[in-house]
Amino acid sequence: MVADDPSAKPEHRERLVEDHMATFSKEEENKNKAIQLLDHHEVEFENPHPDVHVAKILISSASWVKTTDGIVLVDTLLNPDVAQKMKEKVQEIGGGPIKHIIYTHHHRDHVGGASVFMDNNPEVIAHRFLPEDIEKYQILKEHRARIASIQFNIPSDVDRPLRFVPPTRVFDESMTFSLGDKTFELYHARAETDDAIWVFVPEIKAIFAGDLAVSGFPGIGNPFKPTRFSLPWVRALEAMRDKKPELLIAHGGRAVFQGSEVKELLDTAIEGVTAIHDQVIDCINKDMPLDEMIHAVRLPDHLKDHQHLQFIYSRPEFAVYNIYRWYHGYFDHNPAHLLPRPDSEVNTEIFNLIGDADAILGRTKELFEEGQSQLALQVLDILLKQNSDDLEARKLHLQILEVLCEADYCLMSRNTWVYFMDRDRELLRSAGMSD
């Protein structure tokens, strides 16, 4: 019983492993483990141009550009441990002191290593929204710790430090500065975040895209995170393409794209995101319910298997939710949902009307055996919301999640299945049952 999920195809699994440099095993005993990208300390380096160097960890990258008057850093990796290895490489290669650090956006894997590079007091440049976004991290630290533990399969740690160096210079729409023999053009984009920046160096026709360009379906939807900006994202990619770059450095997953592959990457992302966006708009205008919309909206057939649109990190369903949320209020035009009672109350009424826990369990098993794992999960939820400690239901719940997980190599959804599988196993073990 394997769901019809493109990310389950063997060739797509291989691309996932390649793009993330992952050692994630697909052997039978590991098929229900999470994709772990944070618990690694190795740093790899690439040198795609004489003056451009890239430092890569599994979840992100950072770059530096040598000029005749020093070095410009673009992002700083996840934490001081990996940033120190990057610093040692910078010193080994040489090129003068670090004069500027550019944050492409506020996410931890891009700003977390900055403290390591402050020996010569470089100018730290960011978009003007970045300090406010960092502040949100602080006021939502309990929530952030919870969602990080699910998404990245790490312990929930409210006190995990963010070793953040505040910017010394911020800008709004664009800014340009020169250092030695190179010019750095910085452009703001609303995309994965509201403070995203991409950088163009015209002398070497290179773009440093942060997370705006990735080899995989762009992260325009994330079930754990705030609204992302699909149409402005497309416009930023179009502006990049207009520069006719010959080198593009991405800071998520695969890093280096050169020559004709740069345009292919940008063209594909632009077409794919635009297609999803336009379909959601059409569905909204037709008053289609969101729970139907996520099944109706699809990539065009000629893009479904494209190497640059694999569901490595995000997936179209998440994008549909996000685009809908950007354009549409919460009310779905069903009056029962305008000021709803708590779901627990409604579930109790439904459960009491059915009046038979065994009937719910039996129907769930039938759906599961028919290969309708998601529907089975939602039917079983009626029983588990009424009695979360029902051990037979909990064991079936675990089996359904295992099947969903086996078919899924998108990091966010797969790790979500694993998180709740682990909770089921813990409950079963505490009750003296094996899973």
N, C-alpha and C positions, 0 to 999 in steps of 0.2 A: 504494500500500500504506500505509494509515493505520489505526492501531489504533483500536479502539472506545473512545475516551477522551473523556468529556464535555467535558474542558477544551479539546479541539480544535475545538469548535464556534465558528463566527465570532463569535456574540454574546457568548460567554464570553471570547474574546480581547479584545473591545472593553471588557468590564467590567474585565479585568485592567489594561488601559492606563489606564482612567479611575480605578480605585481606587488605583493606585500613582503617578498623575500621570506615568506613564512616557512617555518618548519612544522606547521600544523599537519598532523598525520590524518589520513583518511582510512586507516586500517579499521577493522571491525570494532576493536576495543575502544577506539577513539571517536567513533562516529557521532557520539552524543556529547562531545566536549565543546566548550566555547572556543571561538577564535580569539586568541590572546595576542594582542599587539603591544601592550604596555609593559609587560614584565620581561623586558629584554634590555640589555645594556651595550650591545654591540653597535658600533657606528661604522658604516661603510662610506667610501668616498669615490666621487667621480670627478673627472676633469674634462668636460666636453669642449672647452675652449681654453687657449693658453692663459686667459685672464679670469676664467670662471671656474670655481670649485663648488662642489655640492657635498654636504654631509647628510647621510641618510640613516634614520632609524626606522623601525617597522611602521610606525604610525605617521611619520612626518619627515620632512627634510628642511634644511636651511642652506643658504648659499653665501658665498662671498665673491666679490669682484675686486680684482687688483687694478689699481690705477698708478700713475707715475707719482702720486702724492699720498699714497696710503690705501686703505682697504675700506670697502663698504660692505657691511653684513646685512643680509636680508633674512630675517628671522633668526631664532637662537636655540631651536630644539626644545625638548620637553622639560628638562631639569638640569641642574648644575653638573650632575655626574656625566651625562652624555655631552653636555656643552663643553666640559673640560677636555674631552677627547677631541672635539672639534677645534678648540683653541690650540691644543698642542699641534694639530695638523696645520693650522694657520701659521703658527710660529715656525714650524719645520719648513714650510714652503717659502715663507718670507713675503715681502712686498710692502713692508712698512707698518706703522701702527694702524689700528682700527679707528677711523675717523667718524664714521656714521653707522648707526644701527637702524634699520627700518623694520617695523612690525607690520606684517601684511594684514593681521587682524589680532583680536585679543585672546584667541583660544590658547589654552595652557601649553600645548605642544609647539607653539610658535613664540611664546614670550617667556617660557619658564626657565630658560638657561641664560638670560641676559646678564645676571649678576656676575657671571664668570668673566665677561668681556669689558669690565669697567675700568681697567687699569689706567687708561689714558683719557678717561672722562669723555668718551665719544658722545656726539649728539645723537639722541634717541628720538626717532621720528615716527609719528603715528597719526591716524585720522583723529579728528577732534572728538569723535564719539567713544574712542577706546577707553579713556578713564571712567566714563559712566558705565560702560559694559563691565569693566573690572569691579566696579562698585556693586553691580548686581550679583557677581559671584559671592561677595561677602554677605549681603543681606539674605541670600538664598542658599547659604552654605549647607544646611541640612538637606534641602531638596537636591542640590547639586551632588552631594555625596551619595545620595540614594540612587539617582539616575545613573551616575558614573559606575556604581557597583553592578547595575544591571547591564548597561551597554558594553562595558569593557571587561566584565568578569574580574573585578577587583574588590577587595574588602571595602565596605563603606567606612570612610574616615572623614568625619566632619572637620577634624583639625589638620588635614593634609595641607601643608603650607603651599602658597603660591608665591614663589620667589620672583616677584614682579618688580621691574625697574620702571618707574613712571617715565613717560616721554618728556623730553625737554623742549620739543617743538611739535606742534600739531598744525594741521591744515584742514581745509574744507574740501573743495572739489579737485584741486590739483596743485602741484608745486614742482619746481625744477631747481636742481642745484648741480654744480659741477665740482668735480674733484680730479685734479691732475688732467689726464687726457680723456676723461669720460664725463658724459652728461647723464644725469639720472632724472627721468621724468616720472613723477608719481601721480597716479590717478585713483580717485575714490570710486568705489562701486558698492551698491547695496546688493548683496548676493547671499553667501552662506551666513554672513553677519552684516550688520548695518555699518561696520567700520572697515570693510575690506579695502585693500590697496593692491594695485598691481604696478609694476615698475618696468619701464622701457629704457634701455640703454642704446641709443641710436648708433653709436660708433661701432658696436658689435652686433647690431640688429637682434638683440636678445630681450626677451620678456621674462620677468620673474613674477609668476602668477599667483603665488600663495596657494590657496585651495580653490581658486576660481576655475582652474583647469586641472582635471584629473583623468587618469585612464580608468574609466569606470563610469557608471551612471552618476551624474553629478548629485551632490547631496542637497538637492533642493527640497527635500522633505526629511524630517527627523522626528520620530514620535515622541522624543524626550525634550526637544529644544524649542525655543521661540520661533516665530514666523520667519521664514526665509523668503527671498525675493527673486522669483523666477524670471519675470520679464526684465527687470533691471540687470539681472545676471546675464541674460542673453545679450543685452545691449553692451555690457562690458566685454563679452567675448567678441562681439562684432567690432568693437573699437580696437581690441587686440589684433584681430585679423587685418584691420585696415592698416596697421603698422607694417605689415608684410614681414613678420619676424622670421629669422632663419634658425633661431634657437629659442626654445621655451623651456623654462625650468618650473615644474610643478612641485609643490611642497606637501603633497599627500599621495602616498603610494609611489608608483613609478615616477621618477623625477625628470629625466632628460628626454626631450623630443627635439629632433633636428630635421632640417631640410623640408621635404614635402610632407613629412608626417605631422609637422606643426599645423599646417593648414587643414589636413585631414582631421586631426584632433579637434580643432576649433569648429570646422564645418559640421562635424558629426554632433558635437555637443549642442551647437546652436539649433540644428534641425531637430534633434531629439527633445530638447527642453521645450522648444516652440511647439512641437506637436502635442506634447502632454498638456502644456498651458492652454492651447487653443481648444483642445477637446474638453477640458474642464470648463472653460468659458461657455462653450456650446451647451454642455450639460446643465450648467447653472441657468442659462437662459431658457432651457426647456423645463426647468423646475424638477430635475431629476434628483431623488434623494441621494445623499452622500454615500450611504451603504451600498447603493446600486452603482454609483459612479466609479468607485474604486475597482469594480470588476469590468466596467464598460470601457474605461480609458486604457489605451495600449500604445506602445511604440509602433510606428509603421512597420510593416512586414520586412522591408529591406534593411531596417535597423535593429531588428530583434536580436540578431546574433553578432552584431558588430563588436569588434574587439575593444572599442573605446566606450561601450555602453553596457558592459556586464554589471550585474547587480552585486558588486563586491562589497560596497559599504552601505549604499542606500538602494531604494527600489521605487518603481513608479507609483505604487500604492501610497507610499509615504508622501510622494510629491503631490498626489491628488488631494490628500488631506490638507497639505500645507497651502496649496494654491486656493482651494476652497475657502480656507480660513482667512486668507488675505482679502478675498473679494466678498465674502458672505458672512453675515451674522450667524449666531448660534442657532437661531430659530429655523427649523426645516419646513415650516408651513403646516405642521401637524399640531392642532391646538392642544393635544395631550402633552406636547413637549414644551409649551411656552413657559409654564411655571410648574415643572413636574415635581411630584412627590419623590422622596428618596427611593432609589432603585430597590433597596432592601424591603421597603413596604410593598412595592408592586410585586416583587418576586414572591413574597409570602402569600399574597393573594393568588397568584398563578399556581404556586405549589399546592395550596390548599384546595384549589379547584381540581387539580389533577388527582390529588389525594392518594397517590401511589408512588412511593419512591422507587419501587422495583420496576414500574412501568417506564419511568424516566431512564433508569439504568439500562433496561432492556432495549429501549429505542436507541440510546446512545451506542450500545454495542452493535446494533444493526447498521447504523450509519457508519460507524468505524469500519466494520467489515466490508461495507460497500465502497470504501475508499473516500468517504466524505468526512475527512478528519476535522476540518474547521467547523462544519455544521455540528458534528458530534460534540466538539468541545463546547459550543455555545448551548446546546441542549443540556449537556451534563452540568453546566454552570447553574441551571435552575436548582438542581439538587444540592450542589456544593455551597451555594449561597445560603441555603436553608440549614445545612449541616456540614460545615467545613471539615469536621472530623470523621465523616463517613469513610471508613477505610477502604471499602470495596470501590466506592466512587473515586476516592483519591488514587487508588492503584490504576484504575482505568484512565483517569486524568493524566497520570504519568505516561502511560503507554501511548496515548494520543499525542502528547507533546514530543515523545521520542520519535514518532513518525514524522511529525512536522519538522523537527530538527534535522532528521536524516536527509530530508529533501532540500535543505536550505543552507546555502553558503553565502548569504548576505549577512555581513557582520552584525548589524543591529538586530535583525529579526532572529537570527540563529542564537545570539547570546541571550536574547529575551526568553526564548524557549528554554535554554539551559538554566537560566536563573530560577525559573519556576519549577523545572524538573528537580533541581537541587532542593527546593523547599518541600516538594512532595516526598522526596526520598527521606529527608530529615524527619518529617511527620511520621512516615511509615516505620522508620527505624525506632523512633521514640515509642511507638506502639508495639514494638517487638515483631514487626512484619518485615520481610525482605521485599525489595522492589523488583 
